[in-house]
Amino acid sequence: MPTNGTWQVQEAKARFSELIATTITEGPQIVTRRGVETAVVIPIEHWRRLERNAPLDRKAVLLEPGARTEQLTPPRGSPRMRPLPRFD
């Protein structure tokens, strides 16, 4: 088993059950391909927390049926009149 939480892809494929068990007990595990970090395996609780805390996709909100866009523009205050210049 990798000691630093990094698995080569062929090792991760061959020992997938162990990869999952290590992820659950020790946390996220990195998978590399040809020495390049390529993927991370994380416990489902971490994934769900990331999904909950993900920033709002504004485009998806605007395009969904029944989108309410009138609240996106801040309300305007009453117009202020500037005094007219004096020409004496």
Distance bins in CASP14 RR format, pairs under 12 A and 6 or more apart:
PFRMAT RR
TARGET T0000
AUTHOR 0000-0000-0000
RMODE 2
METHOD distances of the structure
MODEL  1
1 7 0 0 0 0 1 0 0 0 0 0 0
1 11 0 0 0 0 1 0 0 0 0 0 0
1 12 0 0 0 0 0 1 0 0 0 0 0
1 14 0 0 0 0 0 1 0 0 0 0 0
1 15 1 0 0 1 0 0 0 0 0 0 0
1 17 0 0 0 0 0 1 0 0 0 0 0
1 18 1 0 0 1 0 0 0 0 0 0 0
1 19 0 0 0 0 1 0 0 0 0 0 0
1 21 0 0 0 0 1 0 0 0 0 0 0
1 22 1 0 0 1 0 0 0 0 0 0 0
1 23 0 0 0 0 0 1 0 0 0 0 0
1 25 0 0 0 0 0 1 0 0 0 0 0
1 26 0 0 0 0 1 0 0 0 0 0 0
1 29 0 0 0 0 1 0 0 0 0 0 0
2 8 0 0 0 0 1 0 0 0 0 0 0
2 11 1 0 0 1 0 0 0 0 0 0 0
2 12 0 0 0 0 1 0 0 0 0 0 0
2 15 0 0 0 0 1 0 0 0 0 0 0
2 18 0 0 0 0 1 0 0 0 0 0 0
2 19 0 0 0 0 1 0 0 0 0 0 0
2 22 0 0 0 0 1 0 0 0 0 0 0
2 23 0 0 0 0 0 1 0 0 0 0 0
2 26 0 0 0 0 0 1 0 0 0 0 0
2 29 1 0 0 1 0 0 0 0 0 0 0
2 30 0 0 0 0 1 0 0 0 0 0 0
2 31 0 0 0 0 0 1 0 0 0 0 0
2 32 0 0 0 0 1 0 0 0 0 0 0
2 41 0 0 0 0 0 1 0 0 0 0 0
3 22 0 0 0 0 0 1 0 0 0 0 0
3 26 0 0 0 0 0 1 0 0 0 0 0
3 29 0 0 0 0 0 1 0 0 0 0 0
4 22 0 0 0 0 0 1 0 0 0 0 0
4 26 0 0 0 0 0 1 0 0 0 0 0
4 28 0 0 0 0 0 1 0 0 0 0 0
4 29 0 0 0 0 1 0 0 0 0 0 0
4 30 0 0 0 0 1 0 0 0 0 0 0
4 32 0 0 0 0 0 1 0 0 0 0 0
4 37 0 0 0 0 0 1 0 0 0 0 0
5 11 0 0 0 0 0 1 0 0 0 0 0
5 12 0 0 0 0 0 1 0 0 0 0 0
5 18 0 0 0 0 0 1 0 0 0 0 0
5 19 0 0 0 0 1 0 0 0 0 0 0
5 22 1 0 0 1 0 0 0 0 0 0 0
5 23 0 0 0 0 1 0 0 0 0 0 0
5 25 0 0 0 0 0 1 0 0 0 0 0
5 26 1 0 0 1 0 0 0 0 0 0 0
5 27 0 0 0 0 1 0 0 0 0 0 0
5 28 0 0 0 0 1 0 0 0 0 0 0
5 29 1 0 1 0 0 0 0 0 0 0 0
5 30 1 0 0 1 0 0 0 0 0 0 0
5 31 0 0 0 0 1 0 0 0 0 0 0
5 32 0 0 0 0 0 1 0 0 0 0 0
5 37 0 0 0 0 0 1 0 0 0 0 0
5 40 0 0 0 0 1 0 0 0 0 0 0
5 41 0 0 0 0 1 0 0 0 0 0 0
5 42 0 0 0 0 0 1 0 0 0 0 0
6 12 0 0 0 0 1 0 0 0 0 0 0
6 19 0 0 0 0 0 1 0 0 0 0 0
6 22 0 0 0 0 0 1 0 0 0 0 0
6 26 0 0 0 0 0 1 0 0 0 0 0
6 28 0 0 0 0 0 1 0 0 0 0 0
6 29 1 0 0 1 0 0 0 0 0 0 0
6 30 1 0 1 0 0 0 0 0 0 0 0
6 31 1 0 0 1 0 0 0 0 0 0 0
6 32 1 0 0 1 0 0 0 0 0 0 0
6 33 0 0 0 0 0 1 0 0 0 0 0
6 35 0 0 0 0 1 0 0 0 0 0 0
6 36 0 0 0 0 0 1 0 0 0 0 0
6 37 1 0 0 1 0 0 0 0 0 0 0
6 38 0 0 0 0 0 1 0 0 0 0 0
6 39 0 0 0 0 0 1 0 0 0 0 0
6 40 0 0 0 0 0 1 0 0 0 0 0
6 41 0 0 0 0 0 1 0 0 0 0 0
7 13 0 0 0 0 1 0 0 0 0 0 0
7 14 0 0 0 0 1 0 0 0 0 0 0
7 15 1 0 0 1 0 0 0 0 0 0 0
7 16 0 0 0 0 1 0 0 0 0 0 0
7 18 0 0 0 0 1 0 0 0 0 0 0
7 19 1 0 0 1 0 0 0 0 0 0 0
7 20 0 0 0 0 0 1 0 0 0 0 0
7 22 0 0 0 0 1 0 0 0 0 0 0
7 23 0 0 0 0 1 0 0 0 0 0 0
7 26 0 0 0 0 0 1 0 0 0 0 0
7 28 0 0 0 0 0 1 0 0 0 0 0
7 29 1 0 1 0 0 0 0 0 0 0 0
7 30 1 0 0 1 0 0 0 0 0 0 0
7 31 1 0 1 0 0 0 0 0 0 0 0
7 32 1 0 0 1 0 0 0 0 0 0 0
7 33 0 0 0 0 0 1 0 0 0 0 0
7 35 0 0 0 0 0 1 0 0 0 0 0
7 37 0 0 0 0 0 1 0 0 0 0 0
7 38 0 0 0 0 0 1 0 0 0 0 0
7 39 0 0 0 0 1 0 0 0 0 0 0
7 40 0 0 0 0 0 1 0 0 0 0 0
7 41 0 0 0 0 1 0 0 0 0 0 0
8 14 0 0 0 0 1 0 0 0 0 0 0
8 15 0 0 0 0 0 1 0 0 0 0 0
8 19 0 0 0 0 0 1 0 0 0 0 0
8 29 0 0 0 0 0 1 0 0 0 0 0
8 30 0 0 0 0 0 1 0 0 0 0 0
8 31 1 0 0 1 0 0 0 0 0 0 0
8 32 1 0 1 0 0 0 0 0 0 0 0
8 33 1 0 0 1 0 0 0 0 0 0 0
8 34 0 0 0 0 1 0 0 0 0 0 0
8 35 1 0 0 1 0 0 0 0 0 0 0
8 36 0 0 0 0 0 1 0 0 0 0 0
8 37 0 0 0 0 0 1 0 0 0 0 0
8 38 0 0 0 0 0 1 0 0 0 0 0
8 39 0 0 0 0 0 1 0 0 0 0 0
9 15 0 0 0 0 0 1 0 0 0 0 0
9 16 0 0 0 0 0 1 0 0 0 0 0
9 19 0 0 0 0 0 1 0 0 0 0 0
9 29 0 0 0 0 0 1 0 0 0 0 0
9 30 0 0 0 0 0 1 0 0 0 0 0
9 31 1 0 1 0 0 0 0 0 0 0 0
9 32 1 0 0 1 0 0 0 0 0 0 0
9 33 1 0 1 0 0 0 0 0 0 0 0
9 34 0 0 0 0 1 0 0 0 0 0 0
9 35 0 0 0 0 1 0 0 0 0 0 0
9 36 0 0 0 0 1 0 0 0 0 0 0
9 37 0 0 0 0 0 1 0 0 0 0 0
9 38 1 0 0 1 0 0 0 0 0 0 0
9 39 0 0 0 0 1 0 0 0 0 0 0
9 41 0 0 0 0 0 1 0 0 0 0 0
10 16 0 0 0 0 0 1 0 0 0 0 0
10 19 0 0 0 0 0 1 0 0 0 0 0
10 31 0 0 0 0 0 1 0 0 0 0 0
10 32 0 0 0 0 0 1 0 0 0 0 0
10 33 0 0 0 0 1 0 0 0 0 0 0
10 34 0 0 0 0 0 1 0 0 0 0 0
10 35 0 0 0 0 0 1 0 0 0 0 0
11 18 0 0 0 0 1 0 0 0 0 0 0
11 19 0 0 0 0 1 0 0 0 0 0 0
11 22 0 0 0 0 0 1 0 0 0 0 0
11 29 0 0 0 0 0 1 0 0 0 0 0
11 30 0 0 0 0 0 1 0 0 0 0 0
11 31 0 0 0 0 1 0 0 0 0 0 0
11 32 0 0 0 0 1 0 0 0 0 0 0
11 33 0 0 0 0 0 1 0 0 0 0 0
11 35 0 0 0 0 0 1 0 0 0 0 0
12 18 0 0 0 0 1 0 0 0 0 0 0
12 19 1 0 1 0 0 0 0 0 0 0 0
12 20 0 0 0 0 1 0 0 0 0 0 0
12 22 0 0 0 0 0 1 0 0 0 0 0
12 23 0 0 0 0 0 1 0 0 0 0 0
12 29 1 0 0 1 0 0 0 0 0 0 0
12 30 0 0 0 0 1 0 0 0 0 0 0
12 31 1 0 1 0 0 0 0 0 0 0 0
12 32 0 0 0 0 1 0 0 0 0 0 0
12 33 0 0 0 0 1 0 0 0 0 0 0
12 38 0 0 0 0 1 0 0 0 0 0 0
12 39 0 0 0 0 1 0 0 0 0 0 0
12 40 0 0 0 0 0 1 0 0 0 0 0
12 41 1 0 0 1 0 0 0 0 0 0 0
13 19 0 0 0 0 1 0 0 0 0 0 0
13 31 0 0 0 0 1 0 0 0 0 0 0
13 33 0 0 0 0 0 1 0 0 0 0 0
13 39 0 0 0 0 0 1 0 0 0 0 0
13 41 0 0 0 0 0 1 0 0 0 0 0
15 21 0 0 0 0 1 0 0 0 0 0 0
15 22 0 0 0 0 1 0 0 0 0 0 0
15 23 0 0 0 0 0 1 0 0 0 0 0
15 29 0 0 0 0 0 1 0 0 0 0 0
15 31 0 0 0 0 0 1 0 0 0 0 0
15 41 0 0 0 0 0 1 0 0 0 0 0
16 22 0 0 0 0 0 1 0 0 0 0 0
16 23 0 0 0 0 0 1 0 0 0 0 0
16 29 0 0 0 0 0 1 0 0 0 0 0
16 31 0 0 0 0 0 1 0 0 0 0 0
16 41 0 0 0 0 1 0 0 0 0 0 0
17 23 0 0 0 0 0 1 0 0 0 0 0
17 24 0 0 0 0 0 1 0 0 0 0 0
18 24 0 0 0 0 0 1 0 0 0 0 0
18 25 0 0 0 0 0 1 0 0 0 0 0
18 26 0 0 0 0 0 1 0 0 0 0 0
18 29 0 0 0 0 1 0 0 0 0 0 0
18 41 0 0 0 0 0 1 0 0 0 0 0
19 25 0 0 0 0 0 1 0 0 0 0 0
19 26 0 0 0 0 0 1 0 0 0 0 0
19 27 0 0 0 0 0 1 0 0 0 0 0
19 28 0 0 0 0 0 1 0 0 0 0 0
19 29 1 0 0 1 0 0 0 0 0 0 0
19 30 0 0 0 0 0 1 0 0 0 0 0
19 31 1 0 0 1 0 0 0 0 0 0 0
19 39 0 0 0 0 0 1 0 0 0 0 0
19 40 0 0 0 0 0 1 0 0 0 0 0
19 41 1 0 0 1 0 0 0 0 0 0 0
19 42 0 0 0 0 0 1 0 0 0 0 0
19 43 0 0 0 0 0 1 0 0 0 0 0
20 26 0 0 0 0 0 1 0 0 0 0 0
20 27 0 0 0 0 0 1 0 0 0 0 0
20 29 0 0 0 0 1 0 0 0 0 0 0
20 41 1 0 0 1 0 0 0 0 0 0 0
20 42 0 0 0 0 0 1 0 0 0 0 0
20 43 0 0 0 0 1 0 0 0 0 0 0
20 44 0 0 0 0 0 1 0 0 0 0 0
21 27 0 0 0 0 0 1 0 0 0 0 0
21 29 0 0 0 0 0 1 0 0 0 0 0
21 41 0 0 0 0 0 1 0 0 0 0 0
21 43 0 0 0 0 0 1 0 0 0 0 0
22 28 0 0 0 0 1 0 0 0 0 0 0
22 29 1 0 1 0 0 0 0 0 0 0 0
22 30 0 0 0 0 0 1 0 0 0 0 0
22 31 0 0 0 0 0 1 0 0 0 0 0
22 41 0 0 0 0 1 0 0 0 0 0 0
22 42 0 0 0 0 0 1 0 0 0 0 0
22 43 0 0 0 0 0 1 0 0 0 0 0
23 29 1 0 1 0 0 0 0 0 0 0 0
23 30 0 0 0 0 0 1 0 0 0 0 0
23 31 0 0 0 0 0 1 0 0 0 0 0
23 39 0 0 0 0 0 1 0 0 0 0 0
23 40 0 0 0 0 1 0 0 0 0 0 0
23 41 1 0 1 0 0 0 0 0 0 0 0
23 42 1 0 0 1 0 0 0 0 0 0 0
23 43 1 0 1 0 0 0 0 0 0 0 0
23 44 0 0 0 0 1 0 0 0 0 0 0
23 45 0 0 0 0 0 1 0 0 0 0 0
23 46 0 0 0 0 1 0 0 0 0 0 0
23 47 0 0 0 0 0 1 0 0 0 0 0
24 41 0 0 0 0 1 0 0 0 0 0 0
24 42 0 0 0 0 1 0 0 0 0 0 0
24 43 1 0 1 0 0 0 0 0 0 0 0
24 44 0 0 0 0 1 0 0 0 0 0 0
24 45 0 0 0 0 1 0 0 0 0 0 0
24 46 0 0 0 0 0 1 0 0 0 0 0
25 43 0 0 0 0 1 0 0 0 0 0 0
26 41 0 0 0 0 0 1 0 0 0 0 0
26 42 0 0 0 0 0 1 0 0 0 0 0
26 43 0 0 0 0 1 0 0 0 0 0 0
27 40 0 0 0 0 1 0 0 0 0 0 0
27 41 0 0 0 0 1 0 0 0 0 0 0
27 42 1 0 0 1 0 0 0 0 0 0 0
27 43 1 0 0 1 0 0 0 0 0 0 0
27 44 0 0 0 0 0 1 0 0 0 0 0
27 45 0 0 0 0 0 1 0 0 0 0 0
27 46 1 0 0 1 0 0 0 0 0 0 0
27 47 0 0 0 0 0 1 0 0 0 0 0
28 37 0 0 0 0 0 1 0 0 0 0 0
28 39 0 0 0 0 0 1 0 0 0 0 0
28 40 1 0 1 0 0 0 0 0 0 0 0
28 41 1 0 0 1 0 0 0 0 0 0 0
28 42 1 0 1 0 0 0 0 0 0 0 0
28 43 1 0 0 1 0 0 0 0 0 0 0
28 44 0 0 0 0 0 1 0 0 0 0 0
28 45 0 0 0 0 0 1 0 0 0 0 0
28 46 1 0 0 1 0 0 0 0 0 0 0
28 47 0 0 0 0 0 1 0 0 0 0 0
28 50 0 0 0 0 0 1 0 0 0 0 0
29 37 0 0 0 0 0 1 0 0 0 0 0
29 38 0 0 0 0 0 1 0 0 0 0 0
29 39 0 0 0 0 1 0 0 0 0 0 0
29 40 1 0 0 1 0 0 0 0 0 0 0
29 41 1 0 1 0 0 0 0 0 0 0 0
29 42 1 0 0 1 0 0 0 0 0 0 0
29 43 0 0 0 0 1 0 0 0 0 0 0
29 46 0 0 0 0 0 1 0 0 0 0 0
30 36 0 0 0 0 0 1 0 0 0 0 0
30 37 1 0 1 0 0 0 0 0 0 0 0
30 38 0 0 0 0 1 0 0 0 0 0 0
30 39 1 0 0 1 0 0 0 0 0 0 0
30 40 1 0 1 0 0 0 0 0 0 0 0
30 41 0 0 0 0 1 0 0 0 0 0 0
30 42 0 0 0 0 0 1 0 0 0 0 0
31 37 1 0 0 1 0 0 0 0 0 0 0
31 38 1 0 1 0 0 0 0 0 0 0 0
31 39 1 0 1 0 0 0 0 0 0 0 0
31 40 1 0 0 1 0 0 0 0 0 0 0
31 41 1 0 0 1 0 0 0 0 0 0 0
31 42 0 0 0 0 0 1 0 0 0 0 0
32 38 1 0 1 0 0 0 0 0 0 0 0
32 39 0 0 0 0 1 0 0 0 0 0 0
32 40 0 0 0 0 0 1 0 0 0 0 0
33 39 0 0 0 0 1 0 0 0 0 0 0
40 46 0 0 0 0 1 0 0 0 0 0 0
40 47 0 0 0 0 0 1 0 0 0 0 0
40 50 0 0 0 0 0 1 0 0 0 0 0
41 47 0 0 0 0 0 1 0 0 0 0 0
42 48 0 0 0 0 0 1 0 0 0 0 0
42 49 0 0 0 0 1 0 0 0 0 0 0
42 50 0 0 0 0 1 0 0 0 0 0 0
42 51 0 0 0 0 0 1 0 0 0 0 0
43 49 0 0 0 0 1 0 0 0 0 0 0
43 50 0 0 0 0 0 1 0 0 0 0 0
44 50 0 0 0 0 0 1 0 0 0 0 0
44 51 0 0 0 0 0 1 0 0 0 0 0
45 51 0 0 0 0 0 1 0 0 0 0 0
45 52 0 0 0 0 0 1 0 0 0 0 0
46 52 0 0 0 0 0 1 0 0 0 0 0
46 53 0 0 0 0 0 1 0 0 0 0 0
47 53 0 0 0 0 0 1 0 0 0 0 0
47 54 0 0 0 0 0 1 0 0 0 0 0
48 54 0 0 0 0 0 1 0 0 0 0 0
51 57 0 0 0 0 0 1 0 0 0 0 0
54 60 0 0 0 0 0 1 0 0 0 0 0
55 61 0 0 0 0 0 1 0 0 0 0 0
56 62 0 0 0 0 0 1 0 0 0 0 0
56 64 0 0 0 0 0 1 0 0 0 0 0
57 63 0 0 0 0 1 0 0 0 0 0 0
57 64 0 0 0 0 1 0 0 0 0 0 0
58 64 0 0 0 0 0 1 0 0 0 0 0
58 67 0 0 0 0 0 1 0 0 0 0 0
58 69 0 0 0 0 0 1 0 0 0 0 0
58 72 0 0 0 0 1 0 0 0 0 0 0
59 67 0 0 0 0 0 1 0 0 0 0 0
60 67 0 0 0 0 1 0 0 0 0 0 0
61 67 1 0 0 1 0 0 0 0 0 0 0
61 68 0 0 0 0 1 0 0 0 0 0 0
61 69 0 0 0 0 1 0 0 0 0 0 0
61 71 0 0 0 0 0 1 0 0 0 0 0
61 72 0 0 0 0 1 0 0 0 0 0 0
62 68 0 0 0 0 1 0 0 0 0 0 0
62 69 1 0 0 1 0 0 0 0 0 0 0
62 70 0 0 0 0 0 1 0 0 0 0 0
62 71 0 0 0 0 0 1 0 0 0 0 0
62 72 0 0 0 0 1 0 0 0 0 0 0
63 69 0 0 0 0 0 1 0 0 0 0 0
END
